[in-house]
């Protein structure tokens, strides 16, 4: 069966998910999370890719990134994957793969869908019942976007910057967004787009992408039944 094609384009954010092989743990202690963030930051700088949001879960990661060219995200994921696997194998005296094949990716319609996707990412620990509130989870960009802590590798997206003229007003308005639930339909939509590498956006966004990329990118139609065999958790 042919692999699903992933498309990236300069200036368009993408939601990336990389999972542990057979759902196995990828992070065993705080040092592991710290090392992952270190090599991620290095890869972002080397490949001129902007990171807007992330969450490092025990057995998978979510990243929301905007590349400066069509190869940047792939290079970031390759660089981080290689260095992090070497690190884990050395520290824990193991061999073999750590990640579950290729990462999943979904291009994001910035105007209407970006902040929904960013909130979805930062709410992962809450949906997984690891914490009650997003600010209680340390390895998430909510610490930067919602709490105000400095995370050097984060570059706020324009949609986030539009939330206020000052840092404090942006923090307040961003936190207010979390008072409203992301609907189950939107959560399903995000997950299905990741499974099939479809864009997360409307028909106009899909058409613009196809004109830019000169390929058919496909699109998940809301209301489509979930295939439980392929359903992503968190």
Secondary structure, DSSP 8 states (H G I E B T S, - for coil): ---------TT-EEEEEEEBGGG--S--SHHHHHHHHHHHHHHHHHTTEEEEEEEE-SSEEEEEEEESSTTHHHHHHHHHHHHHHHHHHHHTT--S--B-SS-EEEEB-HHHHHHHHHHHHHTHHHHTTS-SSGGG-SSBTHIIIII----TTB---HHHHTT-SSHHHHHHHHHHHTTS---HHHHHHHHHHHHHT--BS-HHHHHHHHHHHTS------TT----TTT----
